[in-house]
Amino acid sequence: MSVPRLRIVQIVETLALGGLEVMVLNLAIAHRKAGHFSAIYTVFEPGALEADALAAGIPVVSFHKKKGFSAKAIMQITQRLRADRAQVVHTHNSSIHHYGALAGSLAGAAVVNTRHGFALHSSSRQEIYFKTVLPLTRAVVFVCESARSYFANRGIAPDGKSWVIVNGIPVETFQAFRATPGTRKPKVRFGTIGRLVKAKAHHDLVEAFGMIASELPDAELEIWGYGALQGELENQISVEKLADRVHYCGLASKPGEVLRNLDVFVLSSISEGLPLVVMEAMAAGLPIVSTRAGGIPEVAHGRGVWLAEPGNPASLAAAMRKAAASDLAAAGQAVYETARQHFGIEIVQSSYEALYRTTLERGRVGPLELTIDYASTAGQHTHADV
């Protein structure tokens, strides 16, 4: 007897270019390939990845909500969920979860949420909203075990509702961009891809490279990304007299092409969830140097991986030094095999499908009496306060 197909809707803030959004898009595509109805709703604007979603046959519905709480948006989302006959509503992170939880429950769907990182929302109001609608939420998923432990200690990983499902990637996409690490020796090209924000700690990476520059005169560093700290980064490169060896390359619109031309991928973050870019680099056959931030050690370990302490340029430099001295080809093959066996988006799709079916079998949850104390959260708005 065939297994009934599901009708699944992912809800996000936007489909702007970012790791969470790429993960959601890949998951939606994988659901569709598995035979399910798969759509993405954005509470705000659609974002740059909308075109990719539409090209893959994924409907995108945007509600263009303005700043501030909107009961109208809840009703609009509810109506669309009913029209799409959604069985599962899957929200991502905390900021818009109350919209998905309320609308999904009104539409008679099972509600699932994924927390993609470790950080609590910058507005305490959002976490109040999140906790308030937990009774309407049948499962809260964390992308690594350490994240589940972090949130359990803060009352956001309810017993019986918390799951761990590791992120995944379309491995075959990056197999097509296999790197050839070590073929340029003694030249070694380190590289990174990521938003230019404080959490990525690019300043630590530049400092670490400066520590090994004289030992590795043929080494260079490429930094790909965009963000508010671009000016500071370029100034640091100039001040440390590394402009001929450290290259800021701008937005990586085609990450596979970037990874293909590196010898070692480096991540210097001080805060992470489970970054897709590390998995992508491994799938491209690149040795990994990374800090032990977030869930990275849970997926990147063993041969071909060198880990450093977050916020410690000397530790990062030591890891880069060890990587450069290694058999880079063998290291790259080792991490590629790890990615091939464990990181496929199809594995993630199957795990989420099993979760969805489990939550549907549990039946409807009871009514929730909302008791949000708006007075106690007044004046705490941020852009994402919704």
Secondary structure, DSSP 8 states (H G I E B T S, - for coil): ------EEEEEES---SSHHHHHHHHHHHHHHHTT-EEEEEESS---TTHHHHHHTT--EEE----SS--HHHHHHHHHHHHHHT-SEEEEESSTTHHHHHHHHHHTT-EEEEEE-SS---SSHHHHHHHHHTGGG-SEEEESSHHHHHHHHTTT-S-TTTEEE----B-HHHHHTT---TTTTTT-EEEEEE--SSGGG-HHHHHHHHHHHTTT-TTEEEEEE--STTHHHHHHHHHHTT-TTTEEEEE--SSHHHHHHT-SEEEE--SS-S--HHHHHHHHTT--EEEE--TTHHHHS-STTEEEE-TT-HHHHHHHHHHHHTS-HHHHHHHHHHHHHHH-BHHHHHHHHHHHHHHHHHT-----------TGGGTT---TT--
